C-alpha cells in the first residue's frame, strides 16, 4: 500500500453521500486528492482500520473500551462563526461543510493523540444531539414547546419532536456524517443516534398523531423499520460501534417526572417496557460484528440537568430487557444514586461508568475515581467495567460551561485512570 498518508473526502465528495445507498459510495482516491494511483488508506468499510503507524489492521478489540467517551464535543469557535455566517447569508452550505470537515479531522486526531480507542466527530455537524436526527425522519416535526419540562434553574425554550403523519425513511439520515468520520479515523469510529423512545418520551401520546397512529403498536413498528434501515446502511458503510442515546429511562428515576407522566395519562411503571421494546425493534437486524451500546443521563444543557434519582425504578428493565451490549451510565453526582442497581446487570454485559463530569471545569481527583471504580466492582466484575465522562461536552451547539482545554484535560484523565486501573487489557 506504500506510505501511510491519509486522504479524505473533499466537501464536494461528501456532500452527495446522504441520498445514496452504501453500495453506491466509492472510497476517496489519491486522484481526488491530486495524486493518482491508489484508493485512500483504510477505506474497506467492514473489516479494516488504520493503526497509528498507518498500516492496515483489523479492528479486533471489541468496544466499549476501558477509556471511552459519550461523543459530543464543544464546538470550536471556527464552526460557531461559520454557522453564524451561514445564517447571515455570508457563507454557503458547502463552505460550512468545508469548515466542519477540517474541524472534525482535527478533533479526531486530538482524540487519538490522547490515547482514546474510539473516536467521534464531536457531533460538529449537529445543532442538537437528538433533533437533527429525528427531524430527518419523514413524518416527524421538531416544534417549540413552551410547556416542556425545564432544566434546573433555567427557563430556556425547549423543543419536542412530534409525529404528525406516518413515519418513513425516505433518505439516509446521517450516513454522510459517518462516512466522513470513517474516512479520517485511525481508531474505531463511533456513531451516535437518539433512541426511538425520544419520539414519545417528552410529549407522550399528545405528541403522536391519533389520525396517523390510532394504535401505538403501529407507530413502533414503523419507527423500528426506519431505524433498522439506517443501521443497515451505517453497517454497510463500515460502522461497527453504535451508541443509542436515551434519556427516557433515567428521567423515570425522578419522582417529579413520574408524576408528570401520570398527569398526562401514562403509567411510569409501563413506560420502561415500551421503550425497551422500541429499542429492541430498532436494533433487531444489526449485523454480526456491530457493538451497540446505550447511553443514559439526566439531562445535559449548559451544565444544568433535568432529573434526579437512582436507577432502581428502571434497572431490571434496562439491564435485562434491552438488547444492547453495554451501558454508559451517568455517575458523576449524587443525583445518580449509588452503584447497588448494578447488581442486576447480567454477566457478559459491560458498564461504562460516567464518573467524570462534563458540566464542570474542575478536574476530578484520580484517587477518588479509582475508589469509585472499586466500589462499582462489588456489583459488576472489574473486567466488565470501563470509565468515561457522564455525558457529552455539548449535547447542543451551546455547549457546557467549560473550555476546550478543560474538555481535553478531562478526556486525558479518563485515559490515564483507565491505564492505571486496567493496564493494557
ABEGO torsion letter per residue (X at the ends): XEBBBBBBBBAAAAAAAAABBAAABBBBBAAAAGBBGBBBBGABAAABBBBAAGBBBBBABBOBBABBBAGBBBBBAAAAAAAAAAAAGABBAAAAAAAAAAAAAAAAAAAAAAGBABBBAGGAABABAAAAAAAABBGBBBBBBAABBBBBGBABBBBBBBBABBBBBABBAAAAAAAAAAAABABBBBBBBBBAAAAAAAAEAAABBAAABABAAAAAAAAAAAAAAAAAAAAAAGBABBBBBBAAAAAAABAAAAAAAAAAGBBAAAAAAAAAAAAAAAAAABBBGBBBBBBBBAEBBGGBBABBEBAAAAAAAAAAABBBABBBBBAABAAAEBAAAAAABBBGBBBBBBABBAABABBBBAAAAAAAAAAAAAABBAAABBBBBABBABABAAEBBBBAAAAAAAAAAAAAAAAAAAEAX
